[in-house]
C-alpha cells in the first residue's frame, strides 16, 4: 500500500482497501481458552494475521479518507484445507465483499467476519 499511497490519496473518491485476515490472528480469540482459536500450536499463520490486523488499523488511522478494513473468511471449504472447512466459499467471501461495498460514511480500521466484528 505504501507504494500506491500517493495515488490513493489523490483519488477523488474514497478508497476501499480490504485486507484478508483470519480469526486465528485475533488476540481476543487466542487468549480465550474456550474460544475458536484456542486449540493448536500454529505460530506462523496466526502471527502473520495479527500483523495484518495491526497494519489495517495503522493504515486506517494514517489515511482517514481511505476505507481500510480486514475481512476474515473463516474456516472455508477449499482445496487449501482439503475441503474440511465448515462453510462454503460463498459464505467465506461475505465479509470481504461487504467491506468492499461499504458506503462513504464507512467503518474503517476494523476486522470483521461474516457474523460481525472480530475481537482484538
Secondary structure, DSSP 4 states (H G I P E B T S, - for coil): -GGGHHHHHH-SS--EEEEEE-GGG-HHHHT-TTSTT-SS---HHHHHHHHHHHHHHHHHHH-TTSEEEEEE--SB-SGGGTT--SB-HHHHHHHHHHHHT--TT---S-EEETTEEPP-
